[in-house]
């Protein structure tokens, strides 16, 4: 199963922290939602990504970044 997600980031004293992830129906929806989340206070930025896996087994492949908006942690851009 493929999961499409938009994940916002908020500023904290130590840098950036993830906010509440939003599952989306497809890649384009995840990108649109991430773009919208990046502009909302208190978010500093957001990322749209997808990953494949089985929630029943708790096994997932590494996430694939679709697009980033605003400020996101450096390790996500890499």
C-alpha positions in Angstrom: 0.0 0.0 0.0 1.2 3.5 -0.8 0.7 6.3 1.7 0.8 10.0 0.6 1.5 12.4 3.4 1.8 16.2 4.0 3.9 17.0 7.1 4.3 20.5 8.5 7.3 21.7 10.6 7.2 24.3 13.3 10.1 26.3 14.8 11.3 25.4 18.3 14.4 26.6 20.2 16.4 23.6 18.9 15.4 24.1 15.2 12.4 22.5 13.6 10.0 19.9 14.8 7.4 17.9 12.9 3.8 18.9 13.3 0.7 16.7 12.7 1.0 14.6 9.5 -2.0 14.6 7.1 -2.6 11.5 5.0 -3.8 12.3 1.5 -5.4 10.3 -1.3 -2.8 10.9 -4.0 0.5 12.6 -4.7 -0.9 15.8 -6.1 -3.2 16.2 -3.0 -0.2 15.7 -0.7 1.8 18.4 -2.6 -1.2 20.8 -2.5 -1.8 20.2 1.2 1.9 20.6 2.1 2.0 23.9 0.2 -1.1 25.1 2.2 0.3 23.9 5.5 3.6 25.7 4.9 1.8 29.1 4.8 -0.2 28.5 8.0 1.0 29.8 11.4 2.8 28.5 13.3 4.3 26.3 10.6 7.7 27.2 9.1 7.5 24.8 6.2 6.2 21.5 5.1 7.0 18.4 3.0 5.0 16.1 0.8 6.1 12.5 0.6 5.0 9.0 0.0 6.1 5.7 1.3 5.1 2.1 0.7 4.5 -0.5 3.4 2.2 -2.6 5.5 0.7 -1.0 8.6 -0.5 -4.4 9.7 3.1 -5.6 9.8 4.6 -2.3 10.8 7.0 -2.5 7.8 7.6 0.5 5.6 10.1 1.5 2.9 12.0 4.8 3.1 10.0 7.8 2.3 10.3 9.5 -1.1 10.1 13.3 -1.0 7.7 14.8 -3.6 8.2 18.4 -2.7 9.3 20.7 0.1 8.0 24.2 1.0 9.5 26.8 3.2 11.8 25.7 6.0 12.3 21.9 6.5 15.1 20.1 8.3 18.3 19.7 6.3 18.3 15.9 6.4 14.9 16.0 4.5 16.3 18.0 1.7 19.3 15.7 1.3 
